[in-house]
């Protein structure tokens, strides 16, 4: 399953899809596919870094990292979402960006609606994390 990352090449910023395929990476940039090898890197490219171990507390507040327009909202207050679920489609810089739930939980607050323009760092919605009783 491809992962999305932002990269800068010669000062120009791109959003790319990365997918590991054996010793190579399939990289899709603006609809064009490239196969690359990265010297000295074997398994950690594209993986999300975790800090603080498994008991790390994650924020359930989802904010827009850039100004844009809400194209669609895939959740309502009270909905249960799983980590990785696409909950908002945000159009920014002529690209549609999928905003995923950073954690599993219940939607408790929505501060945007479809068609609305949003500013950078504006809180869009809040997820109340599922509390796991395991120790």
Secondary structure, 3 states (H helix, E strand, C coil): CCEEEEEEECCEEEEEEEEEECCEEEEEECCEEEEECCCCCCCCCCCCCCCCCCCCCCCCEEECCCCEEEEEECCCCCCEECCCCEEEEEEECCEEEEEECCCCEEEEEECCCCCCEECCCCEEEEEEECCCCCC
